[in-house]
Amino acid sequence: MPDPSFMAQQQAQQAAQQAQRAHQQAHRQAMQHHMNHVHRAGHRPPPTHGGTSYRGRGGSVVSFLVVAVVAVALARDTALRDSILGSIEHLWARIHNG
């Protein structure tokens, strides 16, 4: 009969691998969604007003930034955290550059 602690260790390792795969899949889906959004946003007509006001979309930008900051703070995966930070920097640059 196999050692119970060895079996428990194997089960824990398998569960960790499954969780990692699920996390990676969720990350890929989130990045694909983000890239689709960026692609669509790049083809919008320019705003008709004179200034660079994001008042109309301000709620969604602020909400995204809040969610992203929380995700960065909670992310254990450094690649995911770096990806989120890169997305934030890209968005911030687009806001400031018009």
N, CA, C and O atoms as CSV, one atom per row, in Angstrom:
chain,resi,resn,atom,element,x,y,z
A,1,MET,N,N,0.833,-1.182,0.000
A,1,MET,CA,C,0.000,0.000,0.000
A,1,MET,C,C,0.884,1.255,0.000
A,1,MET,O,O,1.854,1.330,0.755
A,2,PRO,N,N,0.555,2.228,-0.837
A,2,PRO,CA,C,1.372,3.441,-0.891
A,2,PRO,C,C,1.282,4.232,0.414
A,2,PRO,O,O,0.300,4.155,1.151
A,3,ASP,N,N,2.328,4.981,0.663
A,3,ASP,CA,C,2.408,5.822,1.853
A,3,ASP,C,C,1.342,6.928,1.757
A,3,ASP,O,O,1.292,7.637,0.752
A,4,PRO,N,N,0.483,7.091,2.791
A,4,PRO,CA,C,-0.583,8.110,2.733
A,4,PRO,C,C,-0.036,9.532,2.574
A,4,PRO,O,O,-0.646,10.356,1.892
A,5,SER,N,N,1.107,9.822,3.199
A,5,SER,CA,C,1.638,11.181,3.074
A,5,SER,C,C,2.128,11.432,1.652
A,5,SER,O,O,2.019,12.548,1.142
A,6,PHE,N,N,2.667,10.397,1.012
A,6,PHE,CA,C,3.112,10.536,-0.375
A,6,PHE,C,C,1.907,10.765,-1.282
A,6,PHE,O,O,1.954,11.604,-2.182
A,7,MET,N,N,0.831,10.021,-1.047
A,7,MET,CA,C,-0.385,10.189,-1.858
A,7,MET,C,C,-0.965,11.590,-1.658
A,7,MET,O,O,-1.395,12.235,-2.613
A,8,ALA,N,N,-0.973,12.046,-0.415
A,8,ALA,CA,C,-1.497,13.389,-0.138
A,8,ALA,C,C,-0.642,14.452,-0.824
A,8,ALA,O,O,-1.158,15.438,-1.350
A,9,GLN,N,N,0.669,14.234,-0.810
A,9,GLN,CA,C,1.567,15.182,-1.465
A,9,GLN,C,C,1.312,15.199,-2.974
A,9,GLN,O,O,1.292,16.264,-3.591
A,10,GLN,N,N,1.119,14.030,-3.558
A,10,GLN,CA,C,0.834,13.962,-4.996
A,10,GLN,C,C,-0.493,14.637,-5.335
A,10,GLN,O,O,-0.598,15.355,-6.330
A,11,GLN,N,N,-1.509,14.398,-4.495
A,11,GLN,CA,C,-2.807,15.026,-4.736
A,11,GLN,C,C,-2.701,16.544,-4.633
A,11,GLN,O,O,-3.291,17.274,-5.430
A,12,ALA,N,N,-1.945,17.008,-3.646
A,12,ALA,CA,C,-1.773,18.452,-3.485
A,12,ALA,C,C,-1.032,19.035,-4.684
A,12,ALA,O,O,-1.364,20.120,-5.161
A,13,GLN,N,N,-0.039,18.318,-5.159
A,13,GLN,CA,C,0.718,18.785,-6.319
A,13,GLN,C,C,-0.166,18.826,-7.568
A,13,GLN,O,O,-0.093,19.772,-8.353
A,14,GLN,N,N,-0.996,17.805,-7.746
A,14,GLN,CA,C,-1.906,17.785,-8.893
A,14,GLN,C,C,-2.916,18.923,-8.802
A,14,GLN,O,O,-3.233,19.564,-9.804
A,15,ALA,N,N,-3.417,19.168,-7.597
A,15,ALA,CA,C,-4.372,20.264,-7.414
A,15,ALA,C,C,-3.709,21.610,-7.713
A,15,ALA,O,O,-4.317,22.488,-8.325
A,16,ALA,N,N,-2.466,21.760,-7.278
A,16,ALA,CA,C,-1.743,23.005,-7.543
A,16,ALA,C,C,-1.516,23.188,-9.041
A,16,ALA,O,O,-1.645,24.298,-9.557
A,17,GLN,N,N,-1.180,22.112,-9.737
A,17,GLN,CA,C,-0.974,22.195,-11.180
A,17,GLN,C,C,-2.276,22.536,-11.900
A,17,GLN,O,O,-2.288,23.329,-12.841
A,18,GLN,N,N,-3.365,21.928,-11.447
A,18,GLN,CA,C,-4.663,22.215,-12.057
A,18,GLN,C,C,-5.044,23.679,-11.820
A,18,GLN,O,O,-5.547,24.346,-12.724
A,19,ALA,N,N,-4.805,24.172,-10.610
A,19,ALA,CA,C,-5.104,25.576,-10.309
A,19,ALA,C,C,-4.244,26.504,-11.166
A,19,ALA,O,O,-4.720,27.530,-11.650
A,20,GLN,N,N,-2.985,26.139,-11.347
A,20,GLN,CA,C,-2.082,26.952,-12.173
A,20,GLN,C,C,-2.568,26.982,-13.622
A,20,GLN,O,O,-2.562,28.039,-14.253
A,21,ARG,N,N,-2.991,25.828,-14.159
A,21,ARG,CA,C,-3.505,25.791,-15.525
A,21,ARG,C,C,-4.773,26.637,-15.658
A,21,ARG,O,O,-4.947,27.352,-16.645
A,22,ALA,N,N,-5.645,26.556,-14.673
A,22,ALA,CA,C,-6.871,27.356,-14.705
A,22,ALA,C,C,-6.530,28.842,-14.654
A,22,ALA,O,O,-7.138,29.649,-15.357
A,23,HIS,N,N,-5.565,29.194,-13.830
A,23,HIS,CA,C,-5.141,30.587,-13.715
A,23,HIS,C,C,-4.559,31.076,-15.040
A,23,HIS,O,O,-4.870,32.182,-15.484
A,24,GLN,N,N,-3.728,30.267,-15.666
A,24,GLN,CA,C,-3.129,30.649,-16.938
A,24,GLN,C,C,-4.192,30.805,-18.022
A,24,GLN,O,O,-4.124,31.725,-18.838
A,25,GLN,N,N,-5.167,29.909,-18.029
A,25,GLN,CA,C,-6.243,30.011,-19.013
A,25,GLN,C,C,-7.052,31.286,-18.791
A,25,GLN,O,O,-7.389,31.982,-19.748
A,26,ALA,N,N,-7.361,31.591,-17.540
A,26,ALA,CA,C,-8.113,32.810,-17.233
A,26,ALA,C,C,-7.303,34.038,-17.643
A,26,ALA,O,O,-7.853,35.012,-18.157
A,27,HIS,N,N,-6.005,33.982,-17.413
A,27,HIS,CA,C,-5.135,35.095,-17.798
A,27,HIS,C,C,-5.141,35.286,-19.309
A,27,HIS,O,O,-5.261,36.412,-19.792
A,28,ARG,N,N,-5.011,34.184,-20.063
A,28,ARG,CA,C,-5.031,34.287,-21.516
A,28,ARG,C,C,-6.363,34.857,-22.008
A,28,ARG,O,O,-6.389,35.690,-22.914
A,29,GLN,N,N,-7.454,34.410,-21.415
A,29,GLN,CA,C,-8.764,34.918,-21.825
A,29,GLN,C,C,-8.901,36.405,-21.502
A,29,GLN,O,O,-9.441,37.169,-22.301
A,30,ALA,N,N,-8.414,36.811,-20.338
A,30,ALA,CA,C,-8.485,38.224,-19.955
A,30,ALA,C,C,-7.634,39.078,-20.895
A,30,ALA,O,O,-8.047,40.165,-21.298
A,31,MET,N,N,-6.457,38.584,-21.238
A,31,MET,CA,C,-5.599,39.341,-22.146
A,31,MET,C,C,-6.217,39.416,-23.539
A,31,MET,O,O,-6.124,40.451,-24.198
A,32,GLN,N,N,-6.847,38.334,-23.996
A,32,GLN,CA,C,-7.510,38.358,-25.296
A,32,GLN,C,C,-8.656,39.361,-25.285
A,32,GLN,O,O,-8.838,40.116,-26.240
A,33,HIS,N,N,-9.422,39.365,-24.207
A,33,HIS,CA,C,-10.520,40.320,-24.071
A,33,HIS,C,C,-9.967,41.742,-24.094
A,33,HIS,O,O,-10.515,42.618,-24.761
A,34,HIS,N,N,-8.890,41.961,-23.368
A,34,HIS,CA,C,-8.278,43.290,-23.311
A,34,HIS,C,C,-7.793,43.718,-24.708
A,34,HIS,O,O,-8.029,44.846,-25.140
A,35,MET,N,N,-7.116,42.801,-25.398
A,35,MET,CA,C,-6.597,43.143,-26.718
A,35,MET,C,C,-7.743,43.427,-27.696
A,35,MET,O,O,-7.632,44.323,-28.533
A,36,ASN,N,N,-8.829,42.678,-27.598
A,36,ASN,CA,C,-9.996,42.956,-28.438
A,36,ASN,C,C,-10.546,44.344,-28.142
A,36,ASN,O,O,-10.913,45.088,-29.052
A,37,HIS,N,N,-10.596,44.680,-26.863
A,37,HIS,CA,C,-11.096,45.989,-26.449
A,37,HIS,C,C,-10.178,47.096,-26.971
A,37,HIS,O,O,-10.657,48.101,-27.497
A,38,VAL,N,N,-8.880,46.918,-26.829
A,38,VAL,CA,C,-7.927,47.920,-27.316
A,38,VAL,C,C,-8.050,48.065,-28.826
A,38,VAL,O,O,-8.011,49.175,-29.356
A,39,HIS,N,N,-8.198,46.944,-29.510
A,39,HIS,CA,C,-8.330,46.979,-30.970
A,39,HIS,C,C,-9.578,47.755,-31.381
A,39,HIS,O,O,-9.532,48.598,-32.277
A,40,ARG,N,N,-10.690,47.459,-30.716
A,40,ARG,CA,C,-11.930,48.171,-31.038
A,40,ARG,C,C,-11.820,49.642,-30.681
A,40,ARG,O,O,-12.300,50.495,-31.428
A,41,ALA,N,N,-11.204,49.951,-29.567
A,41,ALA,CA,C,-11.093,51.345,-29.136
A,41,ALA,C,C,-10.222,52.144,-30.100
A,41,ALA,O,O,-10.432,53.344,-30.282
A,42,GLY,N,N,-9.252,51.485,-30.716
A,42,GLY,CA,C,-8.374,52.177,-31.652
A,42,GLY,C,C,-9.074,52.598,-32.930
A,42,GLY,O,O,-8.567,53.454,-33.655
A,43,HIS,N,N,-10.230,52.014,-33.223
A,43,HIS,CA,C,-10.938,52.332,-34.460
A,43,HIS,C,C,-12.134,53.237,-34.234
A,43,HIS,O,O,-12.947,53.429,-35.138
A,44,ARG,N,N,-12.248,53.781,-33.062
A,44,ARG,CA,C,-13.355,54.713,-32.813
A,44,ARG,C,C,-13.060,56.047,-33.484
A,44,ARG,O,O,-11.900,56.438,-33.613
A,45,PRO,N,N,-14.096,56.738,-33.908
A,45,PRO,CA,C,-13.856,58.073,-34.455
A,45,PRO,C,C,-13.389,59.007,-33.335
A,45,PRO,O,O,-13.732,58.797,-32.172
A,46,PRO,N,N,-12.623,60.020,-33.674
A,46,PRO,CA,C,-12.154,60.933,-32.632
A,46,PRO,C,C,-13.330,61.670,-32.002
A,46,PRO,O,O,-14.366,61.853,-32.641
A,47,PRO,N,N,-13.172,62.094,-30.746
A,47,PRO,CA,C,-14.262,62.823,-30.094
A,47,PRO,C,C,-14.538,64.138,-30.817
A,47,PRO,O,O,-13.634,64.738,-31.398
A,48,THR,N,N,-15.781,64.577,-30.777
A,48,THR,CA,C,-16.162,65.800,-31.483
A,48,THR,C,C,-15.864,67.049,-30.673
A,48,THR,O,O,-15.826,68.142,-31.237
A,49,HIS,N,N,-15.655,66.926,-29.392
A,49,HIS,CA,C,-15.365,68.101,-28.571
A,49,HIS,C,C,-13.891,68.458,-28.693
A,49,HIS,O,O,-13.090,67.660,-29.181
A,50,GLY,N,N,-13.537,69.655,-28.250
A,50,GLY,CA,C,-12.185,70.153,-28.442
A,50,GLY,C,C,-11.161,69.596,-27.477
A,50,GLY,O,O,-10.025,69.347,-27.881
A,51,GLY,N,N,-11.510,69.392,-26.231
A,51,GLY,CA,C,-10.540,68.971,-25.231
A,51,GLY,C,C,-10.357,67.470,-25.175
A,51,GLY,O,O,-10.994,66.715,-25.910
A,52,THR,N,N,-9.478,67.062,-24.294
A,52,THR,CA,C,-9.241,65.632,-24.090
A,52,THR,C,C,-9.958,65.215,-22.812
A,52,THR,O,O,-9.335,64.752,-21.857
A,53,SER,N,N,-11.241,65.380,-22.811
A,53,SER,CA,C,-12.023,65.033,-21.632
A,53,SER,C,C,-12.486,63.594,-21.721
A,53,SER,O,O,-12.978,63.155,-22.760
A,54,TYR,N,N,-12.329,62.864,-20.636
A,54,TYR,CA,C,-12.801,61.489,-20.575
A,54,TYR,C,C,-14.007,61.403,-19.652
A,54,TYR,O,O,-14.261,60.374,-19.026
A,55,ARG,N,N,-14.742,62.502,-19.582
A,55,ARG,CA,C,-15.885,62.560,-18.687
A,55,ARG,C,C,-16.926,61.512,-19.036
A,55,ARG,O,O,-17.529,60.926,-18.137
A,56,GLY,N,N,-17.150,61.265,-20.304
A,56,GLY,CA,C,-18.150,60.293,-20.724
A,56,GLY,C,C,-17.769,58.875,-20.379
A,56,GLY,O,O,-18.630,58.062,-20.044
A,57,ARG,N,N,-16.469,58.563,-20.459
A,57,ARG,CA,C,-16.008,57.209,-20.172
A,57,ARG,C,C,-15.267,57.153,-18.845
A,57,ARG,O,O,-14.700,56.116,-18.502
A,58,GLY,N,N,-15.261,58.231,-18.103
A,58,GLY,CA,C,-14.468,58.305,-16.880
A,58,GLY,C,C,-14.794,57.224,-15.873
A,58,GLY,O,O,-13.895,56.696,-15.217
A,59,GLY,N,N,-16.057,56.888,-15.740
A,59,GLY,CA,C,-16.433,55.855,-14.781
A,59,GLY,C,C,-15.812,54.519,-15.115
A,59,GLY,O,O,-15.354,53.806,-14.221
A,60,SER,N,N,-15.789,54.169,-16.385
A,60,SER,CA,C,-15.228,52.872,-16.756
A,60,SER,C,C,-13.716,52.866,-16.611
A,60,SER,O,O,-13.144,51.847,-16.224
A,61,VAL,N,N,-13.060,53.968,-16.909
A,61,VAL,CA,C,-11.605,54.045,-16.757
A,61,VAL,C,C,-11.235,53.950,-15.286
A,61,VAL,O,O,-10.327,53.204,-14.918
A,62,VAL,N,N,-11.924,54.693,-14.456
A,62,VAL,CA,C,-11.642,54.659,-13.019
A,62,VAL,C,C,-11.924,53.272,-12.459
A,62,VAL,O,O,-11.143,52.754,-11.661
A,63,SER,N,N,-13.024,52.673,-12.867
A,63,SER,CA,C,-13.348,51.325,-12.399
A,63,SER,C,C,-12.271,50.334,-12.822
A,63,SER,O,O,-11.851,49.487,-12.033
A,64,PHE,N,N,-11.827,50.443,-14.070
A,64,PHE,CA,C,-10.774,49.547,-14.548
A,64,PHE,C,C,-9.503,49.725,-13.729
A,64,PHE,O,O,-8.868,48.745,-13.341
A,65,LEU,N,N,-9.132,50.966,-13.469
A,65,LEU,CA,C,-7.907,51.208,-12.708
A,65,LEU,C,C,-8.020,50.667,-11.287
A,65,LEU,O,O,-7.057,50.107,-10.762
A,66,VAL,N,N,-9.177,50.825,-10.663
A,66,VAL,CA,C,-9.364,50.301,-9.309
A,66,VAL,C,C,-9.250,48.779,-9.310
A,66,VAL,O,O,-8.564,48.207,-8.464
A,67,VAL,N,N,-9.914,48.131,-10.246
A,67,VAL,CA,C,-9.852,46.673,-10.340
A,67,VAL,C,C,-8.418,46.225,-10.622
A,67,VAL,O,O,-7.939,45.256,-10.033
A,68,ALA,N,N,-7.742,46.926,-11.514
A,68,ALA,CA,C,-6.373,46.551,-11.859
A,68,ALA,C,C,-5.437,46.701,-10.664
A,68,ALA,O,O,-4.578,45.848,-10.442
A,69,VAL,N,N,-5.593,47.767,-9.902
A,69,VAL,CA,C,-4.732,47.969,-8.727
A,69,VAL,C,C,-4.976,46.868,-7.700
A,69,VAL,O,O,-4.029,46.354,-7.106
A,70,VAL,N,N,-6.218,46.508,-7.491
A,70,VAL,CA,C,-6.528,45.422,-6.557
A,70,VAL,C,C,-5.948,44.105,-7.066
A,70,VAL,O,O,-5.383,43.329,-6.296
A,71,ALA,N,N,-6.090,43.860,-8.360
A,71,ALA,CA,C,-5.552,42.622,-8.932
A,71,ALA,C,C,-4.035,42.563,-8.797
A,71,ALA,O,O,-3.473,41.506,-8.510
A,72,VAL,N,N,-3.375,43.701,-9.005
A,72,VAL,CA,C,-1.917,43.741,-8.859
A,72,VAL,C,C,-1.528,43.480,-7.410
A,72,VAL,O,O,-0.573,42.753,-7.133
A,73,ALA,N,N,-2.267,44.073,-6.502
A,73,ALA,CA,C,-1.947,43.890,-5.086
A,73,ALA,C,C,-2.142,42.443,-4.655
A,73,ALA,O,O,-1.411,41.948,-3.797
A,74,LEU,N,N,-3.112,41.767,-5.237
A,74,LEU,CA,C,-3.418,40.402,-4.830
A,74,LEU,C,C,-2.739,39.331,-5.675
A,74,LEU,O,O,-2.731,38.158,-5.303
A,75,ALA,N,N,-2.174,39.726,-6.805
A,75,ALA,CA,C,-1.613,38.736,-7.735
A,75,ALA,C,C,-0.353,38.107,-7.156
A,75,ALA,O,O,0.567,38.800,-6.720
A,76,ARG,N,N,-0.335,36.801,-7.162
A,76,ARG,CA,C,0.860,36.074,-6.742
A,76,ARG,C,C,1.760,35.796,-7.933
A,76,ARG,O,O,2.975,35.658,-7.794
A,77,ASP,N,N,1.150,35.718,-9.096
A,77,ASP,CA,C,1.877,35.412,-10.318
A,77,ASP,C,C,2.531,36.693,-10.838
A,77,ASP,O,O,1.837,37.639,-11.212
A,78,THR,N,N,3.859,36.724,-10.862
A,78,THR,CA,C,4.558,37.945,-11.267
A,78,THR,C,C,4.323,38.266,-12.737
A,78,THR,O,O,4.278,39.439,-13.106
A,79,ALA,N,N,4.173,37.254,-13.581
A,79,ALA,CA,C,3.910,37.516,-14.994
A,79,ALA,C,C,2.550,38.191,-15.169
A,79,ALA,O,O,2.417,39.119,-15.967
A,80,LEU,N,N,1.553,37.737,-14.435
A,80,LEU,CA,C,0.230,38.352,-14.499
A,80,LEU,C,C,0.294,39.786,-13.988
A,80,LEU,O,O,-0.278,40.694,-14.591
A,81,ARG,N,N,0.992,39.983,-12.873
A,81,ARG,CA,C,1.108,41.320,-12.294
A,81,ARG,C,C,1.798,42.261,-13.287
A,81,ARG,O,O,1.359,43.397,-13.467
A,82,ASP,N,N,2.872,41.797,-13.933
A,82,ASP,CA,C,3.574,42.626,-14.907
A,82,ASP,C,C,2.691,42.927,-16.106
A,82,ASP,O,O,2.731,44.030,-16.650
A,83,SER,N,N,1.896,41.951,-16.520
A,83,SER,CA,C,0.989,42.153,-17.637
A,83,SER,C,C,-0.063,43.212,-17.296
A,83,SER,O,O,-0.362,44.082,-18.113
A,84,ILE,N,N,-0.613,43.133,-16.099
A,84,ILE,CA,C,-1.622,44.112,-15.667
A,84,ILE,C,C,-0.995,45.496,-15.581
A,84,ILE,O,O,-1.586,46.478,-16.031
A,85,LEU,N,N,0.196,45.576,-15.007
A,85,LEU,CA,C,0.863,46.873,-14.909
A,85,LEU,C,C,1.145,47.446,-16.298
A,85,LEU,O,O,1.004,48.649,-16.515
A,86,GLY,N,N,1.540,46.590,-17.234
A,86,GLY,CA,C,1.770,47.045,-18.604
A,86,GLY,C,C,0.497,47.578,-19.240
A,86,GLY,O,O,0.526,48.582,-19.952
A,87,SER,N,N,-0.624,46.903,-18.982
A,87,SER,CA,C,-1.911,47.365,-19.513
A,87,SER,C,C,-2.291,48.718,-18.922
A,87,SER,O,O,-2.808,49.589,-19.621
A,88,ILE,N,N,-2.030,48.883,-17.626
A,88,ILE,CA,C,-2.336,50.162,-16.966
A,88,ILE,C,C,-1.474,51.267,-17.564
A,88,ILE,O,O,-1.970,52.353,-17.863
A,89,GLU,N,N,-0.182,50.990,-17.739
A,89,GLU,CA,C,0.708,52.001,-18.313
A,89,GLU,C,C,0.280,52.364,-19.732
A,89,GLU,O,O,0.313,53.534,-20.114
A,90,HIS,N,N,-0.124,51.359,-20.514
A,90,HIS,CA,C,-0.594,51.609,-21.883
A,90,HIS,C,C,-1.842,52.491,-21.866
A,90,HIS,O,O,-1.932,53.456,-22.624
A,91,LEU,N,N,-2.797,52.164,-21.008
A,91,LEU,CA,C,-4.024,52.951,-20.901
A,91,LEU,C,C,-3.712,54.369,-20.448
A,91,LEU,O,O,-4.248,55.330,-20.999
A,92,TRP,N,N,-2.867,54.503,-19.467
A,92,TRP,CA,C,-2.500,55.817,-18.931
A,92,TRP,C,C,-1.847,56.665,-20.026
A,92,TRP,O,O,-2.140,57.854,-20.158
A,93,ALA,N,N,-0.958,56.042,-20.810
A,93,ALA,CA,C,-0.299,56.773,-21.906
A,93,ALA,C,C,-1.318,57.221,-22.942
A,93,ALA,O,O,-1.236,58.340,-23.447
A,94,ARG,N,N,-2.283,56.356,-23.265
A,94,ARG,CA,C,-3.317,56.735,-24.241
A,94,ARG,C,C,-4.172,57.887,-23.733
A,94,ARG,O,O,-4.560,58.766,-24.503
A,95,ILE,N,N,-4.466,57.879,-22.432
A,95,ILE,CA,C,-5.274,58.973,-21.861
A,95,ILE,C,C,-4.496,60.278,-21.944
A,95,ILE,O,O,-5.044,61.305,-22.345
A,96,HIS,N,N,-3.242,60.244,-21.573
A,96,HIS,CA,C,-2.449,61.486,-21.560
A,96,HIS,C,C,-2.083,61.981,-22.947
A,96,HIS,O,O,-1.928,63.186,-23.146
A,97,ASN,N,N,-1.941,61.089,-23.902
A,97,ASN,CA,C,-1.555,61.491,-25.260
A,97,ASN,C,C,-2.758,61.779,-26.153
A,97,ASN,O,O,-2.611,62.146,-27.319
A,98,GLY,N,N,-3.927,61.608,-25.592
A,98,GLY,CA,C,-5.119,61.920,-26.373
A,98,GLY,C,C,-5.500,60.780,-27.193
A,98,GLY,O,O,-6.486,60.849,-27.926
